[in-house]
Amino acid sequence: FDLLGWLQLWDAGTGQGFSQFIEHNKRAWSVDFSQVDPTKLASGSDDFSVKLWNINERNSLCTIRNIANVCCVQFSAHSTHLLAFGSSDYKTYCYDLRNVSRPWCILTGHDKAVSFVKFLDSETVVSASTDNTLKLWDLKKTSSTGLSTTACTLTLKGHTNEKNFVGLSVADGYIACGSETNEVYAYCRSLPMPITAHKFGSIDPISGKETDDDNGQFVSSVCWRQKSDMLVAANSSGCIKVLQMV
């Protein structure tokens, strides 16, 4: 995806691009493939929309209209029809794709834009926001009418996130995110505070050695290795680390 909103599909085996989707008219922030049906993907854009696609068709399958920028999209790995996305209007929207005319539920409680959304399991969503928090939501406590203000079961605090996308990844009840203090944090779904953190540091341009000064850098992306205690994290200077939780 790019600043024009164009989506490019690539063949990972050959490294060749084979299809473009060009219906978004502003920057596309996020793309996610369905794990249940890998031929389908969703994209979220600054044009206030989420679009659903099939990799074998040039035109979108449908469009979900939002009232603000869409920062992230995520299919549920446990359902063929559940999709969530985070919005710059501070809310997380869940849709049943069998009826895209209205949200299945709206999760509200963040004080700033929702930058990432992930499904912890079939009934639990975790969202990240530039209000310095992560929130866990119980989908069984949501309402199909109005805002689901009481569905938040836990707020996680410890990292710093006020302006950048710092990443979010979940695996086996653990949650990882970056921080604008140039650290990566790990949380357990049952605890409101971090269980561990790792500081990247930065490279001194004269000595070439790593120092504790973050120089304004931040951890921008994280990804758990599934069924493992290992995590890959990258920061804004282009440094990538493989970490193991011990």
C-alpha positions in Angstrom: 0.0 0.0 0.0 1.2 3.6 -0.5 0.3 7.3 0.0 -2.1 7.2 -3.0 -4.1 4.4 -1.4 -3.1 1.8 -4.0 -2.6 -1.8 -2.8 -0.1 -4.0 -4.5 -0.1 -7.8 -4.2 3.2 -9.7 -4.5 4.0 -13.3 -5.2 6.4 -14.1 -2.2 7.8 -17.0 -4.2 8.9 -15.0 -7.2 9.1 -11.5 -5.8 6.9 -10.3 -8.6 3.9 -8.1 -8.2 0.8 -9.5 -9.8 -2.2 -7.4 -8.9 -3.1 -3.8 -7.9 -6.2 -2.5 -6.2 -6.7 1.2 -6.7 -10.1 2.1 -5.3 -8.9 4.0 -2.2 -8.3 7.7 -2.9 -6.2 8.4 0.1 -3.4 6.7 2.1 -4.1 3.1 3.0 -2.7 2.5 6.5 -3.4 -1.2 7.0 -4.1 -4.5 5.2 -5.0 -7.9 6.7 -5.6 -11.3 5.1 -8.3 -13.5 6.5 -6.8 -16.6 8.1 -10.1 -18.4 7.6 -10.3 -17.6 3.9 -6.8 -16.5 2.7 -8.3 -15.4 -0.7 -9.9 -12.4 1.1 -8.2 -9.3 2.5 -9.3 -6.0 4.0 -7.8 -2.6 3.8 -8.3 0.6 5.9 -7.7 4.1 4.6 -7.6 7.8 5.4 -10.6 8.1 3.0 -12.8 7.0 5.9 -13.4 3.5 4.5 -12.6 -0.2 4.8 -12.7 -2.3 1.6 -12.9 -6.0 1.3 -11.2 -7.7 -1.6 -10.7 -11.1 -3.2 -7.2 -11.7 -4.6 -8.7 -13.0 -7.8 -10.9 -10.0 -8.5 -9.9 -6.4 -9.5 -13.0 -4.7 -7.9 -13.7 -4.7 -4.2 -16.3 -7.0 -2.8 -17.8 -4.3 -0.6 -17.0 -1.0 1.2 -17.6 -0.1 4.8 -18.0 3.6 5.3 -16.7 5.2 8.5 -17.0 8.7 9.9 -13.2 9.1 10.4 -9.8 7.8 9.2 -9.3 4.1 9.5 -6.0 3.3 11.2 -6.0 -0.5 11.3 -8.1 -3.5 10.2 -8.1 -7.1 11.6 -10.0 -10.2 10.7 -10.9 -12.6 13.5 -9.0 -15.9 13.1 -12.0 -17.6 14.8 -14.8 -16.5 12.5 -15.6 -16.3 8.8 -17.4 -13.0 9.1 -16.0 -10.9 12.0 -13.9 -7.9 11.3 -12.6 -5.1 13.6 -11.0 -1.8 12.8 -9.6 1.1 14.8 -10.4 4.7 13.9 -9.1 8.2 14.5 -12.4 9.0 16.3 -11.1 7.1 19.3 -13.3 4.1 18.7 -13.0 0.5 17.6 -15.7 -0.9 15.3 -16.6 -4.6 14.9 -18.6 -5.6 11.9 -20.4 -8.8 10.9 -19.5 -9.0 7.2 -22.9 -10.5 6.4 -24.4 -7.1 7.2 -22.0 -4.2 6.5 -24.8 -1.6 6.7 -24.1 -1.0 10.4 -21.5 -2.0 13.0 -22.1 -5.1 15.1 -20.7 -3.2 18.0 -18.7 0.0 18.8 -16.1 -0.1 21.5 -15.5 3.2 23.2 -13.2 4.2 26.0 -9.9 5.4 24.5 -9.0 9.1 24.7 -7.2 9.3 21.3 -7.0 7.5 18.0 -7.0 3.7 18.0 -3.9 2.6 16.1 -4.0 -1.2 16.3 -6.6 -3.9 17.0 -6.0 -7.6 17.5 -8.1 -10.6 18.5 -6.7 -12.4 21.5 -9.3 -15.1 21.1 -12.8 -15.6 19.7 -14.3 -13.4 22.4 -11.6 -10.9 23.3 -10.2 -7.9 21.4 -7.2 -5.8 22.4 -6.8 -2.3 21.1 -3.8 0.2 21.1 -4.2 3.9 21.2 -2.0 7.0 21.2 -3.5 7.7 24.7 -0.6 5.6 26.1 -2.8 2.5 26.8 -3.9 -0.8 25.6 -7.5 -2.0 26.3 -9.0 -5.5 26.5 -12.6 -5.8 25.4 -15.0 -8.7 26.1 -17.2 -9.1 23.1 -19.8 -10.9 25.2 -20.4 -7.6 27.0 -21.0 -5.5 23.9 -24.3 -4.0 22.7 -25.6 -4.1 19.2 -27.3 -0.7 19.8 -25.4 2.3 20.8 -21.9 2.4 22.3 -20.4 -0.5 24.2 -19.0 1.5 27.1 -18.8 -1.3 29.7 -17.1 -4.0 27.5 -13.6 -2.9 28.6 -12.3 -5.5 31.1 -8.7 -4.2 31.6 -6.5 -1.2 30.7 -2.8 -1.9 30.3 -0.3 0.9 31.0 3.4 1.3 31.2 4.6 2.1 27.6 4.6 5.5 26.0 2.6 6.1 22.9 1.3 9.6 22.1 1.9 10.2 18.4 3.5 7.2 16.5 2.4 3.8 15.4 4.4 1.5 17.7 3.1 -1.9 16.8 1.0 -4.5 18.5 1.2 -8.3 18.5 -0.5 -11.1 20.4 0.2 -14.8 21.0 -1.0 -17.3 23.6 -2.4 -14.6 26.0 0.7 -12.4 25.8 0.7 -8.9 24.2 3.7 -7.0 22.9 3.9 -3.3 21.8 6.5 -0.7 21.2 7.1 2.5 23.0 8.3 6.0 22.2 11.0 5.5 24.8 12.7 3.2 22.3 11.6 0.1 24.3 9.5 -3.0 23.5 7.0 -4.0 26.3 5.4 -7.3 27.0 2.1 -7.7 28.9 0.1 -10.7 30.1 -3.6 -10.4 29.4 -4.5 -10.8 33.1 -2.2 -8.0 34.4 -2.5 -4.2 34.0 1.2 -3.6 34.1 4.1 -4.8 31.9 5.7 -8.2 32.8 9.0 -7.2 31.0 10.6 -4.6 28.7 13.7 -4.3 26.6 15.4 -1.0 25.6 16.9 -0.8 22.2 19.4 2.0 22.8 21.0 3.7 19.8 24.4 3.6 18.0 26.9 6.3 18.8 28.0 7.7 15.5 31.6 8.2 16.7 32.3 5.0 18.6 29.9 2.8 16.8 28.8 1.4 20.2 25.2 1.1 21.5 24.2 3.6 24.1 21.2 4.0 26.3 20.3 7.4 24.7 17.3 6.8 22.6 17.9 10.0 20.4 14.1 10.4 19.8 13.8 6.9 18.4 10.9 4.6 19.1 10.0 0.9 18.6 7.7 0.9 15.5 6.9 -2.8 14.9 6.6 -6.0 16.9 5.7 -9.6 16.0 5.5 -12.7 18.2 6.6 -16.0 16.7 3.5 -18.1 17.1 3.6 -20.9 19.7 6.9 -19.5 21.0 8.4 -17.1 23.5 10.3 -15.3 20.8 9.6 -11.8 19.5 10.9 -9.7 16.6 10.9 -6.0 17.1 12.1 -3.1 15.0 12.7 0.6 15.8 12.5 3.8 13.8 16.3 3.8 13.1 15.9 0.5 11.2 17.4 -1.7 13.9 15.7 -5.2 14.2 16.1 -7.4 17.2 15.1 -11.0 17.9 14.1 -11.2 21.6 13.2 -14.1 23.9 11.1 -13.8 26.9 12.7 -15.4 29.9 
